[in-house]
């Protein structure tokens, strides 16, 4: 399986991540002053709040930095999450 397969599955069945989640956009652009980052998915939770989702087959330490960049440069309020098949133990500790 590839990350693009995971993205397709989540787009078809967003409730696998969270009940009431809807996906609005794939590869959502988040711009800094010099670069444009692409968050895998942007959606809304059941309460209408914006959710930014980064997908990984295996979440490693670098995803913490990646999602932190998104949180720094995004222009609207929202929640940021990482969805993965597996999380390395160190990553789980960083998110606590």
N, CA, C and O atoms as a CHARMM CRD file, in Angstrom:
* protein
*
  384
    1    1 UNK  N      0.84400  -1.17800   0.00000 PROA 1      0.00000
    2    1 UNK  CA     0.00000   0.00000   0.00000 PROA 1      0.00000
    3    1 UNK  C      0.88700   1.23900   0.00000 PROA 1      0.00000
    4    1 UNK  O      1.96800   1.25500   0.58800 PROA 1      0.00000
    5    2 UNK  N      0.40100   2.26900  -0.67300 PROA 2      0.00000
    6    2 UNK  CA     1.09500   3.54700  -0.75000 PROA 2      0.00000
    7    2 UNK  C      0.26600   4.61100  -0.03800 PROA 2      0.00000
    8    2 UNK  O     -0.91100   4.40800   0.26100 PROA 2      0.00000
    9    3 UNK  N      0.91000   5.75500   0.22800 PROA 3      0.00000
   10    3 UNK  CA     0.21100   6.84500   0.89800 PROA 3      0.00000
   11    3 UNK  C     -0.99000   7.32000   0.07200 PROA 3      0.00000
   12    3 UNK  O     -2.02000   7.68700   0.63800 PROA 3      0.00000
   13    4 UNK  N     -0.86500   7.31700  -1.24800 PROA 4      0.00000
   14    4 UNK  CA    -1.98700   7.73300  -2.10100 PROA 4      0.00000
   15    4 UNK  C     -3.18200   6.78700  -1.92600 PROA 4      0.00000
   16    4 UNK  O     -4.33200   7.21700  -2.02800 PROA 4      0.00000
   17    5 UNK  N     -2.91300   5.49600  -1.66200 PROA 5      0.00000
   18    5 UNK  CA    -3.99900   4.54700  -1.40700 PROA 5      0.00000
   19    5 UNK  C     -4.68700   4.86600  -0.08900 PROA 5      0.00000
   20    5 UNK  O     -5.91300   4.81000   0.01000 PROA 5      0.00000
   21    6 UNK  N     -3.89800   5.20000   0.91800 PROA 6      0.00000
   22    6 UNK  CA    -4.44400   5.58500   2.21400 PROA 6      0.00000
   23    6 UNK  C     -5.31800   6.83100   2.06100 PROA 6      0.00000
   24    6 UNK  O     -6.39800   6.91700   2.64600 PROA 6      0.00000
   25    7 UNK  N     -4.84700   7.78300   1.27700 PROA 7      0.00000
   26    7 UNK  CA    -5.62100   9.00700   1.05200 PROA 7      0.00000
   27    7 UNK  C     -6.96300   8.68800   0.39600 PROA 7      0.00000
   28    7 UNK  O     -7.99300   9.23100   0.79500 PROA 7      0.00000
   29    8 UNK  N     -6.95500   7.82400  -0.59000 PROA 8      0.00000
   30    8 UNK  CA    -8.20000   7.45900  -1.28400 PROA 8      0.00000
   31    8 UNK  C     -9.17900   6.79200  -0.32100 PROA 8      0.00000
   32    8 UNK  O    -10.37400   7.08700  -0.34000 PROA 8      0.00000
   33    9 UNK  N     -8.67100   5.89700   0.51600 PROA 9      0.00000
   34    9 UNK  CA    -9.52400   5.21200   1.49700 PROA 9      0.00000
   35    9 UNK  C    -10.14300   6.21500   2.46500 PROA 9      0.00000
   36    9 UNK  O    -11.34000   6.15600   2.74900 PROA 9      0.00000
   37   10 UNK  N     -9.32200   7.14100   2.97400 PROA 10     0.00000
   38   10 UNK  CA    -9.83200   8.12700   3.93200 PROA 10     0.00000
   39   10 UNK  C    -10.82700   9.06800   3.25700 PROA 10     0.00000
   40   10 UNK  O    -11.81600   9.45800   3.87800 PROA 10     0.00000
   41   11 UNK  N    -10.58900   9.43700   2.00900 PROA 11     0.00000
   42   11 UNK  CA   -11.54400  10.29500   1.30500 PROA 11     0.00000
   43   11 UNK  C    -12.88900   9.59600   1.12300 PROA 11     0.00000
   44   11 UNK  O    -13.93900  10.23300   1.21200 PROA 11     0.00000
   45   12 UNK  N    -12.85900   8.29900   0.86900 PROA 12     0.00000
   46   12 UNK  CA   -14.10200   7.54700   0.70200 PROA 12     0.00000
   47   12 UNK  C    -14.79000   7.22900   2.02300 PROA 12     0.00000
   48   12 UNK  O    -16.01800   7.16300   2.09400 PROA 12     0.00000
   49   13 UNK  N    -13.98300   7.03100   3.08000 PROA 13     0.00000
   50   13 UNK  CA   -14.50800   6.63300   4.38900 PROA 13     0.00000
   51   13 UNK  C    -13.87200   7.47500   5.50300 PROA 13     0.00000
   52   13 UNK  O    -13.12800   6.93700   6.32300 PROA 13     0.00000
   53   14 UNK  N    -14.15200   8.78400   5.54800 PROA 14     0.00000
   54   14 UNK  CA   -13.52200   9.63700   6.55500 PROA 14     0.00000
   55   14 UNK  C    -13.87200   9.26400   7.99100 PROA 14     0.00000
   56   14 UNK  O    -13.15000   9.62200   8.92100 PROA 14     0.00000
   57   15 UNK  N    -14.97700   8.54800   8.17300 PROA 15     0.00000
   58   15 UNK  CA   -15.36500   8.13000   9.52800 PROA 15     0.00000
   59   15 UNK  C    -14.36400   7.14400  10.12300 PROA 15     0.00000
   60   15 UNK  O    -14.40500   6.88500  11.32600 PROA 15     0.00000
   61   16 UNK  N    -13.47000   6.59200   9.31300 PROA 16     0.00000
   62   16 UNK  CA   -12.39900   5.74800   9.85400 PROA 16     0.00000
   63   16 UNK  C    -11.48000   6.55700  10.76900 PROA 16     0.00000
   64   16 UNK  O    -10.87000   6.00800  11.68700 PROA 16     0.00000
   65   17 UNK  N    -11.38600   7.84600  10.51800 PROA 17     0.00000
   66   17 UNK  CA   -10.56900   8.72000  11.36100 PROA 17     0.00000
   67   17 UNK  C    -11.38000   9.28800  12.50700 PROA 17     0.00000
   68   17 UNK  O    -10.93900   9.29100  13.65600 PROA 17     0.00000
   69   18 UNK  N    -12.58200   9.77400  12.18300 PROA 18     0.00000
   70   18 UNK  CA   -13.39000  10.42400  13.21000 PROA 18     0.00000
   71   18 UNK  C    -14.85100  10.46500  12.75100 PROA 18     0.00000
   72   18 UNK  O    -15.14000  10.78700  11.59900 PROA 18     0.00000
   73   19 UNK  N    -15.74000  10.14400  13.64500 PROA 19     0.00000
   74   19 UNK  CA   -17.17100  10.18500  13.33900 PROA 19     0.00000
   75   19 UNK  C    -17.58200  11.60500  12.95100 PROA 19     0.00000
   76   19 UNK  O    -17.23700  12.56800  13.63600 PROA 19     0.00000
   77   20 UNK  N    -18.31100  11.72500  11.86500 PROA 20     0.00000
   78   20 UNK  CA   -18.80300  13.02500  11.41200 PROA 20     0.00000
   79   20 UNK  C    -17.82200  13.82200  10.57800 PROA 20     0.00000
   80   20 UNK  O    -18.15000  14.92100  10.13100 PROA 20     0.00000
   81   21 UNK  N    -16.62900  13.29800  10.35600 PROA 21     0.00000
   82   21 UNK  CA   -15.61700  13.99900   9.56700 PROA 21     0.00000
   83   21 UNK  C    -16.00500  13.98800   8.09300 PROA 21     0.00000
   84   21 UNK  O    -16.43400  12.96400   7.56200 PROA 21     0.00000
   85   22 UNK  N    -15.85200  15.13800   7.43600 PROA 22     0.00000
   86   22 UNK  CA   -16.02200  15.21600   5.99200 PROA 22     0.00000
   87   22 UNK  C    -14.74700  15.79600   5.39300 PROA 22     0.00000
   88   22 UNK  O    -14.11500  16.67100   5.98600 PROA 22     0.00000
   89   23 UNK  N    -14.37700  15.31100   4.22600 PROA 23     0.00000
   90   23 UNK  CA   -13.17900  15.78900   3.54600 PROA 23     0.00000
   91   23 UNK  C    -13.59900  16.79900   2.49800 PROA 23     0.00000
   92   23 UNK  O    -14.48300  16.53300   1.68400 PROA 23     0.00000
   93   24 UNK  N    -12.95900  17.96400   2.52300 PROA 24     0.00000
   94   24 UNK  CA   -13.29400  19.02900   1.58100 PROA 24     0.00000
   95   24 UNK  C    -12.26600  19.19500   0.47800 PROA 24     0.00000
   96   24 UNK  O    -12.60400  19.54200  -0.65400 PROA 24     0.00000
   97   25 UNK  N    -10.99600  18.94300   0.81900 PROA 25     0.00000
   98   25 UNK  CA    -9.94500  19.21800  -0.15700 PROA 25     0.00000
   99   25 UNK  C     -8.74300  18.31100   0.07600 PROA 25     0.00000
  100   25 UNK  O     -8.38600  17.99900   1.21200 PROA 25     0.00000
  101   26 UNK  N     -8.13000  17.89700  -1.03200 PROA 26     0.00000
  102   26 UNK  CA    -6.89000  17.13100  -0.98100 PROA 26     0.00000
  103   26 UNK  C     -5.72700  18.05000  -1.35300 PROA 26     0.00000
  104   26 UNK  O     -5.89000  18.98800  -2.13400 PROA 26     0.00000
  105   27 UNK  N     -4.57100  17.77400  -0.79300 PROA 27     0.00000
  106   27 UNK  CA    -3.35800  18.55300  -1.08000 PROA 27     0.00000
  107   27 UNK  C     -3.61200  20.05300  -0.88800 PROA 27     0.00000
  108   27 UNK  O     -3.33700  20.86800  -1.76800 PROA 27     0.00000
  109   28 UNK  N     -4.14200  20.38600   0.28400 PROA 28     0.00000
  110   28 UNK  CA    -4.49600  21.76400   0.59400 PROA 28     0.00000
  111   28 UNK  C     -3.23000  22.61600   0.73000 PROA 28     0.00000
  112   28 UNK  O     -2.34500  22.27300   1.51300 PROA 28     0.00000
  113   29 UNK  N     -3.13000  23.72600  -0.02300 PROA 29     0.00000
  114   29 UNK  CA    -1.91600  24.54700   0.03700 PROA 29     0.00000
  115   29 UNK  C     -1.86500  25.42500   1.28700 PROA 29     0.00000
  116   29 UNK  O     -2.82700  26.11300   1.62800 PROA 29     0.00000
  117   30 UNK  N     -0.73000  25.38200   1.94900 PROA 30     0.00000
  118   30 UNK  CA    -0.47200  26.25000   3.09500 PROA 30     0.00000
  119   30 UNK  C      0.79300  27.02400   2.75300 PROA 30     0.00000
  120   30 UNK  O      1.86300  26.44100   2.58100 PROA 30     0.00000
  121   31 UNK  N      0.66000  28.34000   2.65600 PROA 31     0.00000
  122   31 UNK  CA     1.76100  29.16800   2.16800 PROA 31     0.00000
  123   31 UNK  C      2.49600  29.87000   3.30200 PROA 31     0.00000
  124   31 UNK  O      1.88900  30.46900   4.19000 PROA 31     0.00000
  125   32 UNK  N      3.81800  29.77700   3.24400 PROA 32     0.00000
  126   32 UNK  CA     4.66700  30.61500   4.08900 PROA 32     0.00000
  127   32 UNK  C      5.15900  31.74700   3.19100 PROA 32     0.00000
  128   32 UNK  O      4.70600  31.86900   2.05300 PROA 32     0.00000
  129   33 UNK  N      6.05700  32.55700   3.67500 PROA 33     0.00000
  130   33 UNK  CA     6.53800  33.65700   2.83900 PROA 33     0.00000
  131   33 UNK  C      7.39400  33.16900   1.66800 PROA 33     0.00000
  132   33 UNK  O      7.52900  33.87200   0.66600 PROA 33     0.00000
  133   34 UNK  N      7.97200  31.97300   1.78700 PROA 34     0.00000
  134   34 UNK  CA     8.88300  31.49200   0.74400 PROA 34     0.00000
  135   34 UNK  C      8.46500  30.17800   0.09400 PROA 34     0.00000
  136   34 UNK  O      8.97200  29.83700  -0.97500 PROA 34     0.00000
  137   35 UNK  N      7.56000  29.44200   0.70800 PROA 35     0.00000
  138   35 UNK  CA     7.25500  28.08500   0.26500 PROA 35     0.00000
  139   35 UNK  C      5.75700  27.82000   0.38100 PROA 35     0.00000
  140   35 UNK  O      5.05900  28.43900   1.18300 PROA 35     0.00000
  141   36 UNK  N      5.28900  26.90000  -0.42600 PROA 36     0.00000
  142   36 UNK  CA     3.93100  26.39400  -0.27500 PROA 36     0.00000
  143   36 UNK  C      4.01700  24.94000   0.14300 PROA 36     0.00000
  144   36 UNK  O      4.59200  24.11200  -0.56400 PROA 36     0.00000
  145   37 UNK  N      3.44200  24.63400   1.29600 PROA 37     0.00000
  146   37 UNK  CA     3.37000  23.26200   1.78700 PROA 37     0.00000
  147   37 UNK  C      2.02200  22.68300   1.37000 PROA 37     0.00000
  148   37 UNK  O      1.07700  23.43000   1.11700 PROA 37     0.00000
  149   38 UNK  N      1.93000  21.38200   1.29800 PROA 38     0.00000
  150   38 UNK  CA     0.68700  20.72300   0.92500 PROA 38     0.00000
  151   38 UNK  C      0.26600  19.77000   2.03600 PROA 38     0.00000
  152   38 UNK  O      0.89900  18.73900   2.26000 PROA 38     0.00000
  153   39 UNK  N     -0.80300  20.12700   2.72100 PROA 39     0.00000
  154   39 UNK  CA    -1.37900  19.24800   3.72800 PROA 39     0.00000
  155   39 UNK  C     -2.23900  18.21900   2.99500 PROA 39     0.00000
  156   39 UNK  O     -2.99900  18.58300   2.09700 PROA 39     0.00000
  157   40 UNK  N     -2.13400  16.96300   3.35600 PROA 40     0.00000
  158   40 UNK  CA    -2.81100  15.90400   2.61200 PROA 40     0.00000
  159   40 UNK  C     -4.30600  16.13600   2.48300 PROA 40     0.00000
  160   40 UNK  O     -4.86000  16.02300   1.39000 PROA 40     0.00000
  161   41 UNK  N     -4.96100  16.46000   3.58600 PROA 41     0.00000
  162   41 UNK  CA    -6.42200  16.62600   3.55700 PROA 41     0.00000
  163   41 UNK  C     -6.85900  17.79300   4.43000 PROA 41     0.00000
  164   41 UNK  O     -6.26400  18.06600   5.47200 PROA 41     0.00000
  165   42 UNK  N     -7.90200  18.47100   3.98800 PROA 42     0.00000
  166   42 UNK  CA    -8.55900  19.49100   4.79600 PROA 42     0.00000
  167   42 UNK  C    -10.02700  19.10900   4.83900 PROA 42     0.00000
  168   42 UNK  O    -10.61800  18.76700   3.81500 PROA 42     0.00000
  169   43 UNK  N    -10.61100  19.16600   6.02000 PROA 43     0.00000
  170   43 UNK  CA   -12.00800  18.79800   6.15000 PROA 43     0.00000
  171   43 UNK  C    -12.68500  19.53100   7.28200 PROA 43     0.00000
  172   43 UNK  O    -12.16400  20.50700   7.82100 PROA 43     0.00000
  173   44 UNK  N    -13.85200  19.04400   7.62800 PROA 44     0.00000
  174   44 UNK  CA   -14.63800  19.59600   8.73800 PROA 44     0.00000
  175   44 UNK  C    -15.04900  18.46000   9.65700 PROA 44     0.00000
  176   44 UNK  O    -15.38500  17.36700   9.20100 PROA 44     0.00000
  177   45 UNK  N    -15.02000  18.73200  10.96300 PROA 45     0.00000
  178   45 UNK  CA   -15.50800  17.73000  11.90500 PROA 45     0.00000
  179   45 UNK  C    -17.01900  17.87400  12.05000 PROA 45     0.00000
  180   45 UNK  O    -17.62500  18.73100  11.40700 PROA 45     0.00000
  181   46 UNK  N    -17.62100  17.05300  12.88000 PROA 46     0.00000
  182   46 UNK  CA   -19.08300  17.04300  13.00100 PROA 46     0.00000
  183   46 UNK  C    -19.63900  18.34500  13.55800 PROA 46     0.00000
  184   46 UNK  O    -20.83400  18.61000  13.43500 PROA 46     0.00000
  185   47 UNK  N    -18.78100  19.16600  14.17300 PROA 47     0.00000
  186   47 UNK  CA   -19.21400  20.45200  14.70800 PROA 47     0.00000
  187   47 UNK  C    -18.90900  21.60700  13.76400 PROA 47     0.00000
  188   47 UNK  O    -19.13700  22.76900  14.10000 PROA 47     0.00000
  189   48 UNK  N    -18.38600  21.28000  12.56800 PROA 48     0.00000
  190   48 UNK  CA   -18.09300  22.30900  11.57400 PROA 48     0.00000
  191   48 UNK  C    -16.72700  22.95000  11.70300 PROA 48     0.00000
  192   48 UNK  O    -16.42200  23.90300  10.98500 PROA 48     0.00000
  193   49 UNK  N    -15.90000  22.44700  12.60300 PROA 49     0.00000
  194   49 UNK  CA   -14.55400  22.98200  12.76500 PROA 49     0.00000
  195   49 UNK  C    -13.62600  22.44200  11.68400 PROA 49     0.00000
  196   49 UNK  O    -13.76100  21.29200  11.26600 PROA 49     0.00000
  197   50 UNK  N    -12.69000  23.26200  11.23300 PROA 50     0.00000
  198   50 UNK  CA   -11.72900  22.84900  10.22000 PROA 50     0.00000
  199   50 UNK  C    -10.72300  21.87300  10.81700 PROA 50     0.00000
  200   50 UNK  O    -10.25900  22.04500  11.94500 PROA 50     0.00000
  201   51 UNK  N    -10.39700  20.85000  10.04000 PROA 51     0.00000
  202   51 UNK  CA    -9.43000  19.83400  10.45300 PROA 51     0.00000
  203   51 UNK  C     -8.42400  19.65000   9.32200 PROA 51     0.00000
  204   51 UNK  O     -8.80400  19.44900   8.16900 PROA 51     0.00000
  205   52 UNK  N     -7.14100  19.71900   9.66200 PROA 52     0.00000
  206   52 UNK  CA    -6.05700  19.47500   8.71900 PROA 52     0.00000
  207   52 UNK  C     -5.45800  18.11700   9.06400 PROA 52     0.00000
  208   52 UNK  O     -5.11200  17.85700  10.21600 PROA 52     0.00000
  209   53 UNK  N     -5.33900  17.25700   8.05900 PROA 53     0.00000
  210   53 UNK  CA    -4.90300  15.88200   8.32100 PROA 53     0.00000
  211   53 UNK  C     -3.69900  15.54100   7.46200 PROA 53     0.00000
  212   53 UNK  O     -3.73500  15.67600   6.23900 PROA 53     0.00000
  213   54 UNK  N     -2.64900  15.10400   8.10200 PROA 54     0.00000
  214   54 UNK  CA    -1.46900  14.59200   7.40900 PROA 54     0.00000
  215   54 UNK  C     -1.50600  13.07300   7.51600 PROA 54     0.00000
  216   54 UNK  O     -1.64000  12.52700   8.61100 PROA 54     0.00000
  217   55 UNK  N     -1.38900  12.39900   6.38900 PROA 55     0.00000
  218   55 UNK  CA    -1.46700  10.94000   6.34600 PROA 55     0.00000
  219   55 UNK  C     -0.08100  10.33600   6.19100 PROA 55     0.00000
  220   55 UNK  O      0.75600  10.84800   5.44600 PROA 55     0.00000
  221   56 UNK  N      0.14700   9.25300   6.89400 PROA 56     0.00000
  222   56 UNK  CA     1.42300   8.53100   6.80200 PROA 56     0.00000
  223   56 UNK  C      1.14900   7.04000   6.91500 PROA 56     0.00000
  224   56 UNK  O      0.25500   6.61700   7.64800 PROA 56     0.00000
  225   57 UNK  N      1.91600   6.25700   6.19200 PROA 57     0.00000
  226   57 UNK  CA     1.85900   4.81600   6.41400 PROA 57     0.00000
  227   57 UNK  C      2.50200   4.50300   7.75500 PROA 57     0.00000
  228   57 UNK  O      1.96700   3.72600   8.54500 PROA 57     0.00000
  229   58 UNK  N      3.67100   5.12100   8.00700 PROA 58     0.00000
  230   58 UNK  CA     4.32300   5.01000   9.30300 PROA 58     0.00000
  231   58 UNK  C      4.76800   6.40500   9.72400 PROA 58     0.00000
  232   58 UNK  O      5.60900   7.01700   9.06600 PROA 58     0.00000
  233   59 UNK  N      4.21600   6.89700  10.80100 PROA 59     0.00000
  234   59 UNK  CA     4.53100   8.23300  11.29100 PROA 59     0.00000
  235   59 UNK  C      5.84500   8.19900  12.06300 PROA 59     0.00000
  236   59 UNK  O      5.98400   7.49600  13.06300 PROA 59     0.00000
  237   60 UNK  N      6.79200   8.97100  11.57400 PROA 60     0.00000
  238   60 UNK  CA     8.09100   9.10000  12.22300 PROA 60     0.00000
  239   60 UNK  C      8.21800  10.49700  12.80800 PROA 60     0.00000
  240   60 UNK  O      7.30000  11.30800  12.69100 PROA 60     0.00000
  241   61 UNK  N      9.35200  10.77900  13.43800 PROA 61     0.00000
  242   61 UNK  CA     9.55600  12.04700  14.12400 PROA 61     0.00000
  243   61 UNK  C      9.36900  13.25000  13.20900 PROA 61     0.00000
  244   61 UNK  O      8.89900  14.29600  13.65800 PROA 61     0.00000
  245   62 UNK  N      9.72300  13.12200  11.94700 PROA 62     0.00000
  246   62 UNK  CA     9.63600  14.25300  11.01300 PROA 62     0.00000
  247   62 UNK  C      8.20700  14.77000  10.84900 PROA 62     0.00000
  248   62 UNK  O      8.01900  15.94300  10.52700 PROA 62     0.00000
  249   63 UNK  N      7.20800  13.93500  11.06100 PROA 63     0.00000
  250   63 UNK  CA     5.82300  14.37500  10.89400 PROA 63     0.00000
  251   63 UNK  C      5.44300  15.40800  11.96200 PROA 63     0.00000
  252   63 UNK  O      4.56900  16.24300  11.73100 PROA 63     0.00000
  253   64 UNK  N      6.08300  15.35600  13.10700 PROA 64     0.00000
  254   64 UNK  CA     5.81800  16.35100  14.15400 PROA 64     0.00000
  255   64 UNK  C      6.24900  17.72600  13.65900 PROA 64     0.00000
  256   64 UNK  O      5.52500  18.70700  13.82900 PROA 64     0.00000
  257   65 UNK  N      7.41200  17.79600  13.05500 PROA 65     0.00000
  258   65 UNK  CA     7.90500  19.04800  12.47600 PROA 65     0.00000
  259   65 UNK  C      6.98900  19.49400  11.32900 PROA 65     0.00000
  260   65 UNK  O      6.65300  20.67300  11.21800 PROA 65     0.00000
  261   66 UNK  N      6.59800  18.55900  10.49500 PROA 66     0.00000
  262   66 UNK  CA     5.75700  18.85900   9.34600 PROA 66     0.00000
  263   66 UNK  C      4.41800  19.45800   9.78100 PROA 66     0.00000
  264   66 UNK  O      4.01100  20.48900   9.24700 PROA 66     0.00000
  265   67 UNK  N      3.74300  18.84800  10.71700 PROA 67     0.00000
  266   67 UNK  CA     2.43200  19.33700  11.15100 PROA 67     0.00000
  267   67 UNK  C      2.58100  20.65300  11.93400 PROA 67     0.00000
  268   67 UNK  O      1.67300  21.48400  11.93200 PROA 67     0.00000
  269   68 UNK  N      3.72100  20.83600  12.59600 PROA 68     0.00000
  270   68 UNK  CA     3.99000  22.10200  13.29400 PROA 68     0.00000
  271   68 UNK  C      4.14600  23.25500  12.30500 PROA 68     0.00000
  272   68 UNK  O      3.68900  24.36700  12.56900 PROA 68     0.00000
  273   69 UNK  N      4.78700  22.99200  11.17300 PROA 69     0.00000
  274   69 UNK  CA     4.89900  24.02300  10.12700 PROA 69     0.00000
  275   69 UNK  C      3.51700  24.42200   9.64000 PROA 69     0.00000
  276   69 UNK  O      3.23400  25.60800   9.47100 PROA 69     0.00000
  277   70 UNK  N      2.66100  23.44500   9.41400 PROA 70     0.00000
  278   70 UNK  CA     1.30700  23.75700   8.96400 PROA 70     0.00000
  279   70 UNK  C      0.60600  24.65200   9.98100 PROA 70     0.00000
  280   70 UNK  O     -0.01800  25.64800   9.61400 PROA 70     0.00000
  281   71 UNK  N      0.70900  24.29900  11.23900 PROA 71     0.00000
  282   71 UNK  CA     0.04500  25.07100  12.30300 PROA 71     0.00000
  283   71 UNK  C      0.58700  26.49800  12.37300 PROA 71     0.00000
  284   71 UNK  O     -0.14900  27.42400  12.71500 PROA 71     0.00000
  285   72 UNK  N      1.84900  26.67800  12.05500 PROA 72     0.00000
  286   72 UNK  CA     2.46300  28.00200  12.08200 PROA 72     0.00000
  287   72 UNK  C      1.95700  28.89000  10.94700 PROA 72     0.00000
  288   72 UNK  O      1.72800  30.08200  11.14900 PROA 72     0.00000
  289   73 UNK  N      1.78400  28.32700   9.77400 PROA 73     0.00000
  290   73 UNK  CA     1.50400  29.13600   8.58900 PROA 73     0.00000
  291   73 UNK  C      0.04900  29.15700   8.13000 PROA 73     0.00000
  292   73 UNK  O     -0.31000  29.98600   7.29400 PROA 73     0.00000
  293   74 UNK  N     -0.79100  28.28100   8.64600 PROA 74     0.00000
  294   74 UNK  CA    -2.18300  28.27000   8.19700 PROA 74     0.00000
  295   74 UNK  C     -2.86300  29.56300   8.64500 PROA 74     0.00000
  296   74 UNK  O     -2.57400  30.08700   9.72000 PROA 74     0.00000
  297   75 UNK  N     -3.75800  30.06300   7.81700 PROA 75     0.00000
  298   75 UNK  CA    -4.37600  31.37300   8.06800 PROA 75     0.00000
  299   75 UNK  C     -5.68500  31.31300   8.84400 PROA 75     0.00000
  300   75 UNK  O     -6.17600  32.35500   9.28000 PROA 75     0.00000
  301   76 UNK  N     -6.26000  30.14700   9.03100 PROA 76     0.00000
  302   76 UNK  CA    -7.52100  30.05000   9.75600 PROA 76     0.00000
  303   76 UNK  C     -7.37800  29.08200  10.92500 PROA 76     0.00000
  304   76 UNK  O     -6.45900  28.26400  10.95400 PROA 76     0.00000
  305   77 UNK  N     -8.27700  29.17800  11.87000 PROA 77     0.00000
  306   77 UNK  CA    -8.25600  28.27600  13.01200 PROA 77     0.00000
  307   77 UNK  C     -8.59700  26.86100  12.56700 PROA 77     0.00000
  308   77 UNK  O     -9.31600  26.65700  11.58900 PROA 77     0.00000
  309   78 UNK  N     -8.07700  25.90500  13.28900 PROA 78     0.00000
  310   78 UNK  CA    -8.39400  24.52300  12.98300 PROA 78     0.00000
  311   78 UNK  C     -7.60600  23.57100  13.86000 PROA 78     0.00000
  312   78 UNK  O     -6.69400  23.96400  14.58800 PROA 78     0.00000
  313   79 UNK  N     -7.98500  22.31200  13.76700 PROA 79     0.00000
  314   79 UNK  CA    -7.25000  21.25000  14.45800 PROA 79     0.00000
  315   79 UNK  C     -6.30700  20.60500  13.46000 PROA 79     0.00000
  316   79 UNK  O     -6.58200  20.55700  12.26100 PROA 79     0.00000
  317   80 UNK  N     -5.20200  20.11700  13.97000 PROA 80     0.00000
  318   80 UNK  CA    -4.21300  19.44200  13.14200 PROA 80     0.00000
  319   80 UNK  C     -4.05100  18.02700  13.66100 PROA 80     0.00000
  320   80 UNK  O     -3.90800  17.80500  14.86300 PROA 80     0.00000
  321   81 UNK  N     -4.07500  17.06900  12.74000 PROA 81     0.00000
  322   81 UNK  CA    -3.91000  15.68700  13.17600 PROA 81     0.00000
  323   81 UNK  C     -3.07500  14.90500  12.17900 PROA 81     0.00000
  324   81 UNK  O     -2.96300  15.25500  11.00400 PROA 81     0.00000
  325   82 UNK  N     -2.49900  13.83900  12.69200 PROA 82     0.00000
  326   82 UNK  CA    -1.76100  12.88700  11.87900 PROA 82     0.00000
  327   82 UNK  C     -2.51000  11.57000  11.96100 PROA 82     0.00000
  328   82 UNK  O     -2.80500  11.07900  13.05100 PROA 82     0.00000
  329   83 UNK  N     -2.81700  10.99900  10.80300 PROA 83     0.00000
  330   83 UNK  CA    -3.45900   9.69000  10.74200 PROA 83     0.00000
  331   83 UNK  C     -2.47200   8.74400  10.06700 PROA 83     0.00000
  332   83 UNK  O     -1.95800   9.03300   8.98600 PROA 83     0.00000
  333   84 UNK  N     -2.21400   7.61100  10.71500 PROA 84     0.00000
  334   84 UNK  CA    -1.22700   6.67200  10.18400 PROA 84     0.00000
  335   84 UNK  C     -1.60600   5.24200  10.54000 PROA 84     0.00000
  336   84 UNK  O     -2.33500   4.99400  11.50000 PROA 84     0.00000
  337   85 UNK  N     -1.09600   4.31300   9.74800 PROA 85     0.00000
  338   85 UNK  CA    -1.26700   2.89700  10.08300 PROA 85     0.00000
  339   85 UNK  C     -0.44500   2.55600  11.31900 PROA 85     0.00000
  340   85 UNK  O     -0.88100   1.79200  12.18000 PROA 85     0.00000
  341   86 UNK  N      0.74200   3.12900  11.39200 PROA 86     0.00000
  342   86 UNK  CA     1.64300   2.85700  12.51300 PROA 86     0.00000
  343   86 UNK  C      2.29200   4.15200  12.96100 PROA 86     0.00000
  344   86 UNK  O      2.56400   5.04300  12.15600 PROA 86     0.00000
  345   87 UNK  N      2.53300   4.23900  14.24900 PROA 87     0.00000
  346   87 UNK  CA     3.28000   5.35500  14.82100 PROA 87     0.00000
  347   87 UNK  C      4.51400   4.78800  15.50700 PROA 87     0.00000
  348   87 UNK  O      4.41900   3.84700  16.29500 PROA 87     0.00000
  349   88 UNK  N      5.67200   5.36500  15.20300 PROA 88     0.00000
  350   88 UNK  CA     6.85400   4.97500  15.95400 PROA 88     0.00000
  351   88 UNK  C      6.66600   5.43000  17.40000 PROA 88     0.00000
  352   88 UNK  O      6.03400   6.45300  17.66000 PROA 88     0.00000
  353   89 UNK  N      7.20600   4.68100  18.31500 PROA 89     0.00000
  354   89 UNK  CA     7.00600   4.94700  19.74400 PROA 89     0.00000
  355   89 UNK  C      7.40100   6.38000  20.11500 PROA 89     0.00000
  356   89 UNK  O      6.70000   7.03700  20.88500 PROA 89     0.00000
  357   90 UNK  N      8.50300   6.85500  19.57700 PROA 90     0.00000
  358   90 UNK  CA     8.95400   8.21400  19.88900 PROA 90     0.00000
  359   90 UNK  C      7.93500   9.26900  19.45200 PROA 90     0.00000
  360   90 UNK  O      7.78200  10.29400  20.11700 PROA 90     0.00000
  361   91 UNK  N      7.25200   9.02900  18.36300 PROA 91     0.00000
  362   91 UNK  CA     6.26500   9.99000  17.86200 PROA 91     0.00000
  363   91 UNK  C      5.07400  10.04500  18.80900 PROA 91     0.00000
  364   91 UNK  O      4.56200  11.12600  19.09700 PROA 91     0.00000
  365   92 UNK  N      4.64500   8.92700  19.27800 PROA 92     0.00000
  366   92 UNK  CA     3.51900   8.89100  20.22200 PROA 92     0.00000
  367   92 UNK  C      3.86000   9.72600  21.45500 PROA 92     0.00000
  368   92 UNK  O      3.01800  10.47500  21.95000 PROA 92     0.00000
  369   93 UNK  N      5.06200   9.60400  21.94100 PROA 93     0.00000
  370   93 UNK  CA     5.49000  10.37900  23.10800 PROA 93     0.00000
  371   93 UNK  C      5.51400  11.87100  22.81900 PROA 93     0.00000
  372   93 UNK  O      5.16900  12.67000  23.68900 PROA 93     0.00000
  373   94 UNK  N      5.91700  12.26300  21.60700 PROA 94     0.00000
  374   94 UNK  CA     5.97000  13.67800  21.25200 PROA 94     0.00000
  375   94 UNK  C      4.57900  14.31100  21.18100 PROA 94     0.00000
  376   94 UNK  O      4.42200  15.50000  21.45900 PROA 94     0.00000
  377   95 UNK  N      3.58700  13.52800  20.81300 PROA 95     0.00000
  378   95 UNK  CA     2.22700  14.05300  20.70200 PROA 95     0.00000
  379   95 UNK  C      1.49600  14.09100  22.02900 PROA 95     0.00000
  380   95 UNK  O      0.40400  14.65400  22.09800 PROA 95     0.00000
  381   96 UNK  N      2.04100  13.52600  23.06500 PROA 96     0.00000
  382   96 UNK  CA     1.36000  13.52700  24.37000 PROA 96     0.00000
  383   96 UNK  C      1.50800  14.83700  25.07000 PROA 96     0.00000
  384   96 UNK  O      0.99700  15.00700  26.17600 PROA 96     0.00000
